[in-house]
Amino acid sequence: MLKKILIGLAALAVVAGVAIGITLYVTRAPEPGEFYDPPEITAGTAPGTLLRSERSTPDGLPEGAEAWRVLYVTQGADGAPVPVSGMVFTGAAAREAEGPRPVIAWGHGAIGVARGCAPTLLPEPTIVVPPLEAALAQGWVVVATDYPGLGAPGLHPFLISDETGRSVLDAVRAARDLDAGVEVGDRYALWGESQGGHAVLSAAQLATEGYAPDLDLVGVAAAAPATDLAPLMAEALTRPAGKVLASQAVVQWTKAYPELSFDEAITPVARPLVRAIARRCIFPNFFVVAAQTILLPKNILRIDITTDPRWARRLAENTPSRPIGVPVLLAQGQDDVVVDPAVQARYVAKRCAAGQDILFRPLPGTGHVDVMGPATPEFVDWTAARFAGEEPPAGCGAGEVS
């Protein structure tokens, strides 16, 4: 009898293991396809060069909207050209208007770090562009990069400031060469949330320093951006959702920076799961990623990456703390469990003390994933005023952090 029970349990374990294996296999990042494989790019190819485009009719397009997938060039960490995919949206209001249309360059939130996790590969890519309809209604063109490495081949620079920021700016350049039925202008604003908030603040720094001088940036608006990375990372590691982002960051940074070691940073028991999390896309596999996170030990790190000199240097250099020469709007949900509101408020105060003027909008009763709901109307009104050349409202640089 005992023998039969043991055989039955063994068989059940095999079936369960096969089921888990099949689940993990079918939820891996998808293959991007031929569109995302770039033609040969020579060393002298200029950032912003449009390599390829095609009309797209994804689910979720607002009424009257049109979309194009694009493949373009940005500049990598070593200065070499890097292919990037993205999407360009236009609406009826832009097609009916006269003259060059202003541009919103959108930075999407975290969706994964593996190739195949690009928003443009989703059946409904608009799900990660929540303010799309509101922006198109204004007659603006919306340009949404996938960031490097999520669609086209290459390393995804997750929370790596300059590489991500350049990909946002070069998407605007590429859109200007697209035959989209409207004249895409050179005046643009930057919008983003979460990882995308970090991306657009990083892009604004670069624009201030002279990157993409052919474009005219009027302002940057970020919702729940990843800003002061060291305290945000420390806080994130105490929460399940934060462990996903921390896992992705450790995997990608140890690929990007030779002085950082994955095995040195991650405990042996956590290594397989951390790598597995980095192979999955958050959309549409949220529940699989969440289940893997539950299996992680309480502490996945062997070292304190916020104080280790090598990690601390990289965390500091990828925190968007360089001057931004255009108006800044920053919205933060006060019930956010991914980007800690207290850390955000301290970041704003430090930037304010350094002379950066930020219009800071704490949003009571708002979490992380729903932040663009209350933030979008102010983003629209604030940005319309910037495009109109109106004087921006005073923010914390004028002594007010509220």
C-alpha positions as CSV (number, residue, x, y, z in Angstrom):
1,M,0.0,0.0,0.0
2,L,2.8,2.4,1.0
3,K,4.6,1.6,-2.2
4,K,1.5,2.5,-4.3
5,I,1.1,5.8,-2.4
6,L,4.7,6.7,-3.0
7,I,4.4,5.8,-6.7
8,G,1.2,7.9,-6.9
9,L,2.9,10.9,-5.2
10,A,5.9,10.6,-7.5
11,A,3.6,10.5,-10.6
12,L,1.7,13.5,-9.3
13,A,5.0,15.4,-8.8
14,V,6.1,14.6,-12.4
15,V,2.7,15.8,-13.7
16,A,3.0,19.0,-11.6
17,G,6.5,19.5,-12.8
18,V,5.6,19.1,-16.4
19,A,2.6,21.4,-16.0
20,I,4.9,24.1,-14.4
21,G,7.4,23.6,-17.1
22,I,4.8,24.0,-19.9
23,T,3.4,27.1,-18.2
24,L,6.9,28.7,-17.9
25,Y,7.6,27.8,-21.5
26,V,4.4,29.2,-23.1
27,T,4.7,32.4,-21.0
28,R,8.3,33.2,-22.1
29,A,8.9,36.4,-24.0
30,P,7.6,36.0,-27.6
31,E,9.8,36.1,-30.7
32,P,9.6,39.6,-32.2
33,G,9.6,38.7,-35.9
34,E,11.2,40.0,-39.0
35,F,10.1,43.6,-38.7
36,Y,12.3,43.9,-35.6
37,D,15.5,42.5,-37.2
38,P,17.3,45.6,-38.4
39,P,19.1,45.9,-41.7
40,E,22.8,46.4,-41.6
41,I,23.6,49.6,-39.7
42,T,26.9,51.3,-40.5
43,A,29.0,53.0,-37.8
44,G,28.1,56.5,-39.2
45,T,24.3,56.0,-39.1
46,A,22.9,59.1,-37.4
47,P,20.8,58.8,-34.2
48,G,17.1,59.2,-35.1
49,T,17.4,57.6,-38.6
50,L,14.2,55.8,-39.5
51,L,15.1,52.3,-40.7
52,R,11.7,50.8,-41.3
53,S,8.0,51.6,-40.8
54,E,4.6,49.9,-41.3
55,R,1.0,50.7,-40.8
56,S,-0.5,49.0,-37.7
57,T,-4.1,48.4,-36.6
58,P,-3.7,47.1,-33.0
59,D,-6.6,46.6,-30.6
60,G,-7.6,49.5,-28.5
61,L,-6.9,52.3,-30.9
62,P,-9.0,55.3,-30.1
63,E,-11.7,56.2,-32.7
64,G,-10.1,58.0,-35.6
65,A,-6.6,57.2,-34.6
66,E,-3.9,55.7,-36.9
67,A,-0.7,53.9,-35.9
68,W,2.6,52.9,-37.3
69,R,5.3,50.6,-36.0
70,V,8.8,52.0,-36.6
71,L,12.3,50.8,-36.3
72,Y,14.9,53.5,-35.9
73,V,18.5,54.2,-34.6
74,T,19.7,55.5,-31.3
75,Q,23.1,55.9,-29.7
76,G,24.4,53.2,-27.4
77,A,26.6,53.5,-24.3
78,D,29.7,53.2,-26.4
79,G,28.5,55.7,-29.0
80,A,27.7,53.0,-31.6
81,P,24.3,53.0,-33.4
82,V,21.6,50.8,-31.8
83,P,18.3,49.7,-33.4
84,V,15.1,50.5,-31.4
85,S,11.4,49.8,-32.2
86,G,8.4,51.9,-31.3
87,M,5.1,53.2,-32.4
88,V,3.7,56.5,-33.7
89,F,0.1,57.5,-33.3
90,T,-1.9,60.3,-35.0
91,G,-5.5,61.3,-34.6
92,A,-8.3,63.0,-36.5
93,A,-7.6,66.3,-34.8
94,A,-4.0,66.3,-36.1
95,R,-5.0,65.4,-39.6
96,E,-7.6,68.2,-39.7
97,A,-5.2,70.9,-38.3
98,E,-2.8,73.0,-40.3
99,G,0.9,73.3,-39.8
100,P,3.4,71.2,-37.9
101,R,1.9,69.1,-35.1
102,P,3.4,69.2,-31.6
103,V,4.7,65.8,-30.3
104,I,4.3,64.0,-27.1
105,A,7.2,61.5,-26.5
106,W,5.8,58.9,-24.2
107,G,7.9,56.7,-21.9
108,H,6.1,53.5,-20.8
109,G,6.3,51.8,-17.4
110,A,8.1,48.6,-16.7
111,I,6.9,45.7,-18.8
112,G,9.9,43.4,-18.6
113,V,13.6,43.3,-19.7
114,A,13.7,40.4,-22.1
115,R,13.7,40.8,-25.9
116,G,10.0,40.2,-26.9
117,C,8.6,42.3,-24.1
118,A,8.1,45.4,-26.4
119,P,4.8,47.1,-26.1
120,T,4.4,47.1,-29.9
121,L,4.3,43.3,-29.7
122,L,1.2,43.4,-27.5
123,P,-2.2,42.8,-29.1
124,E,-3.3,46.0,-27.4
125,P,-0.1,48.2,-27.1
126,T,-2.3,51.2,-26.1
127,I,-2.7,49.6,-22.7
128,V,0.7,50.9,-21.8
129,V,-0.1,54.4,-23.2
130,P,-3.0,55.4,-20.9
131,P,-3.0,59.1,-21.9
132,L,-3.1,58.3,-25.6
133,E,-6.7,59.3,-26.4
134,A,-6.4,62.6,-24.4
135,A,-3.2,63.6,-26.2
136,L,-4.6,62.8,-29.7
137,A,-7.7,64.8,-28.9
138,Q,-5.4,67.9,-28.6
139,G,-4.1,67.4,-32.2
140,W,-0.7,66.2,-30.9
141,V,1.3,63.3,-32.4
142,V,2.2,60.6,-29.9
143,V,5.6,58.8,-30.2
144,A,6.1,55.8,-28.0
145,T,9.5,54.1,-27.9
146,D,9.8,50.5,-26.9
147,Y,13.3,51.3,-25.5
148,P,16.4,49.3,-26.7
149,G,16.4,45.6,-26.4
150,L,12.7,44.9,-26.0
151,G,11.8,44.6,-29.6
152,A,15.0,45.0,-31.6
153,P,18.1,42.9,-30.6
154,G,20.4,44.2,-27.9
155,L,20.6,44.8,-24.1
156,H,17.6,46.5,-22.6
157,P,19.1,49.4,-20.4
158,F,16.5,49.0,-17.6
159,L,16.8,52.2,-15.4
160,I,20.0,53.1,-17.1
161,S,19.6,56.8,-17.6
162,D,21.4,58.0,-20.7
163,E,20.8,55.0,-23.0
164,T,17.1,55.1,-22.3
165,G,16.8,58.8,-22.5
166,R,18.5,58.9,-25.9
167,S,16.1,56.3,-27.2
168,V,13.1,58.6,-26.2
169,L,14.6,61.6,-28.0
170,D,15.6,59.7,-31.1
171,A,12.1,58.4,-31.5
172,V,10.9,61.9,-32.0
173,R,13.5,62.4,-34.7
174,A,12.5,59.2,-36.4
175,A,8.8,60.2,-36.4
176,R,9.6,63.4,-38.3
177,D,10.7,61.3,-41.3
178,L,7.6,59.1,-41.2
179,D,4.9,59.6,-43.9
180,A,2.0,59.7,-41.4
181,G,-0.3,62.0,-43.2
182,V,0.5,64.9,-40.9
183,E,3.5,67.2,-40.6
184,V,5.3,66.1,-37.4
185,G,6.8,69.2,-35.9
186,D,10.1,69.7,-34.0
187,R,8.4,71.0,-30.8
188,Y,7.7,68.3,-28.3
189,A,7.0,67.5,-24.6
190,L,8.1,64.4,-22.7
191,W,5.5,62.3,-20.7
192,G,6.2,59.1,-18.8
193,E,5.2,57.0,-15.9
194,S,7.2,54.7,-13.5
195,Q,10.2,53.4,-15.6
196,G,9.0,55.8,-18.3
197,G,9.1,58.7,-15.8
198,H,12.7,57.9,-15.2
199,A,13.2,57.7,-19.0
200,V,11.7,61.1,-19.8
201,L,13.5,62.9,-16.9
202,S,16.7,61.4,-18.2
203,A,15.8,62.5,-21.7
204,A,15.2,66.0,-20.5
205,Q,18.6,66.1,-18.9
206,L,20.2,65.1,-22.2
207,A,18.2,67.6,-24.2
208,T,19.4,70.3,-21.7
209,E,23.0,69.2,-22.3
210,G,22.6,69.5,-26.1
211,Y,21.5,66.1,-27.3
212,A,19.0,66.3,-30.3
213,P,19.6,70.0,-30.8
214,D,17.3,69.9,-33.9
215,L,14.3,69.4,-31.6
216,D,12.6,72.0,-29.3
217,L,11.6,70.6,-25.9
218,V,9.0,72.6,-24.1
219,G,8.5,70.6,-20.9
220,V,8.6,67.2,-19.1
221,A,5.8,65.6,-17.1
222,A,6.5,62.4,-15.1
223,A,4.1,60.3,-13.0
224,A,5.5,58.1,-10.2
225,P,8.9,58.2,-11.8
226,A,11.8,56.0,-10.5
227,T,14.0,58.8,-9.3
228,D,16.4,58.4,-6.3
229,L,17.3,54.8,-7.1
230,A,19.2,53.8,-4.0
231,P,16.4,54.4,-1.4
232,L,13.8,53.3,-3.9
233,M,15.6,50.0,-4.5
234,A,16.0,49.5,-0.8
235,E,12.3,50.1,-0.2
236,A,11.3,48.0,-3.2
237,L,13.1,44.9,-1.9
238,T,10.7,44.7,1.0
239,R,7.6,44.3,-1.3
240,P,6.6,41.6,-3.8
241,A,6.1,44.1,-6.8
242,G,9.4,45.8,-5.9
243,K,11.2,42.5,-5.9
244,V,10.2,42.0,-9.6
245,L,11.8,45.4,-10.5
246,A,14.8,44.8,-8.3
247,S,15.3,41.4,-9.9
248,Q,15.1,42.9,-13.4
249,A,17.5,45.7,-12.5
250,V,20.2,43.4,-11.0
251,V,20.0,41.1,-14.0
252,Q,20.4,43.9,-16.5
253,W,22.9,46.0,-14.6
254,T,25.2,43.0,-14.2
255,K,25.1,42.6,-17.9
256,A,25.7,46.3,-18.6
257,Y,28.4,47.0,-16.1
258,P,31.4,44.7,-15.9
259,E,32.3,45.5,-12.3
260,L,28.9,44.3,-11.1
261,S,28.5,40.5,-10.4
262,F,25.2,38.7,-10.4
263,D,26.4,35.8,-8.3
264,E,28.0,38.2,-5.8
265,A,24.8,40.2,-5.5
266,I,22.1,37.5,-5.4
267,T,21.8,34.6,-2.9
268,P,22.3,31.1,-4.4
269,V,18.8,30.0,-3.6
270,A,17.2,33.0,-5.3
271,R,19.3,33.0,-8.5
272,P,17.2,30.6,-10.6
273,L,14.0,32.5,-9.8
274,V,15.5,36.0,-10.3
275,R,16.7,34.9,-13.8
276,A,13.3,33.3,-14.5
277,I,11.6,36.6,-13.6
278,A,13.9,38.5,-16.0
279,R,12.9,36.1,-18.8
280,R,9.1,36.8,-18.4
281,C,7.2,39.9,-19.6
282,I,4.9,41.5,-17.0
283,F,2.2,41.9,-19.7
284,P,0.4,39.6,-20.3
285,N,2.0,37.2,-17.8
286,F,1.5,39.1,-14.6
287,F,0.2,36.2,-12.6
288,V,3.1,33.9,-13.6
289,V,5.6,36.6,-12.6
290,A,3.7,37.2,-9.4
291,A,3.7,33.5,-8.6
292,Q,7.5,33.4,-9.1
293,T,7.9,36.4,-6.8
294,I,6.0,34.6,-4.0
295,L,8.6,31.8,-4.1
296,L,11.5,34.2,-3.7
297,P,13.2,34.2,-0.2
298,K,12.6,37.2,2.0
299,N,16.1,38.5,1.2
300,I,17.4,37.9,-2.3
301,L,20.6,39.9,-1.9
302,R,24.0,38.8,-0.5
303,I,25.2,42.4,-0.4
304,D,23.7,45.8,0.3
305,I,23.7,47.3,-3.2
306,T,22.8,50.7,-1.8
307,T,26.1,51.0,0.1
308,D,28.5,48.7,-1.9
309,P,30.7,51.3,-3.6
310,R,30.4,49.8,-7.1
311,W,26.6,49.6,-7.0
312,A,26.2,52.9,-5.2
313,R,28.1,54.7,-7.9
314,R,25.9,53.2,-10.6
315,L,22.7,54.0,-8.6
316,A,23.8,57.6,-8.2
317,E,24.8,58.1,-11.9
318,N,21.4,56.7,-13.1
319,T,19.4,58.9,-10.7
320,P,18.1,61.8,-12.8
321,S,19.7,64.6,-10.8
322,R,21.4,66.7,-13.5
323,P,19.9,70.1,-14.4
324,I,16.8,70.2,-16.6
325,G,16.4,73.4,-18.5
326,V,12.6,73.2,-19.2
327,P,9.5,73.2,-16.9
328,V,9.1,70.0,-14.9
329,L,5.8,68.5,-13.6
330,L,6.0,65.5,-11.3
331,A,2.9,63.7,-10.1
332,Q,3.0,61.0,-7.3
333,G,0.3,58.8,-5.9
334,Q,0.3,58.9,-2.1
335,D,-0.8,55.2,-1.9
336,D,1.9,54.0,-4.2
337,V,3.5,50.7,-3.0
338,V,6.1,50.5,-5.8
339,V,7.6,54.1,-5.8
340,D,7.6,55.2,-2.2
341,P,5.9,58.6,-1.8
342,A,8.2,59.6,1.0
343,V,11.3,58.9,-1.1
344,Q,9.8,60.9,-4.0
345,A,9.1,63.9,-1.8
346,R,12.7,63.8,-0.5
347,Y,13.9,63.6,-4.1
348,V,11.9,66.7,-5.1
349,A,13.1,68.6,-2.0
350,K,16.8,67.8,-2.9
351,R,16.3,68.8,-6.5
352,C,14.6,72.0,-5.3
353,A,17.5,72.8,-3.0
354,A,19.8,72.3,-6.0
355,G,17.9,75.0,-7.9
356,Q,15.6,72.8,-10.1
357,D,12.1,74.1,-10.3
358,I,9.6,71.3,-10.1
359,L,5.8,71.6,-9.9
360,F,5.1,68.7,-7.5
361,R,1.6,67.1,-7.4
362,P,1.0,64.6,-4.6
363,L,-2.2,62.6,-5.5
364,P,-4.1,61.4,-2.4
365,G,-5.8,58.0,-2.7
366,T,-3.8,57.1,-5.8
367,G,-1.6,54.1,-6.2
368,H,1.1,53.2,-8.8
369,V,-0.8,51.5,-11.7
370,D,-3.7,54.0,-11.6
371,V,-1.6,57.2,-11.4
372,M,-2.2,58.4,-14.9
373,G,-6.0,58.5,-14.3
374,P,-5.8,61.7,-12.1
375,A,-2.5,62.8,-13.7
376,T,-3.6,62.9,-17.3
377,P,-5.9,66.0,-17.2
378,E,-3.2,68.1,-15.6
379,F,-0.6,66.7,-18.0
380,V,-2.8,67.8,-20.9
381,D,-3.6,71.3,-19.5
382,W,0.0,72.0,-18.4
383,T,1.5,70.8,-21.6
384,A,-1.0,72.8,-23.8
385,A,0.1,75.9,-21.9
386,R,3.8,75.0,-22.6
387,F,3.1,74.6,-26.3
388,A,1.3,77.9,-26.2
389,G,4.4,79.6,-24.8
390,E,2.7,80.6,-21.5
391,E,4.7,81.2,-18.4
392,P,4.8,78.0,-16.3
393,P,3.4,78.0,-12.7
394,A,6.0,78.3,-10.0
395,G,6.9,75.0,-8.3
396,C,9.2,74.0,-5.6
397,G,12.0,76.2,-7.0
398,A,9.9,79.1,-5.8
399,G,9.8,77.7,-2.3
400,E,6.6,75.6,-2.6
401,V,6.8,71.7,-2.4
402,S,3.1,70.8,-2.6
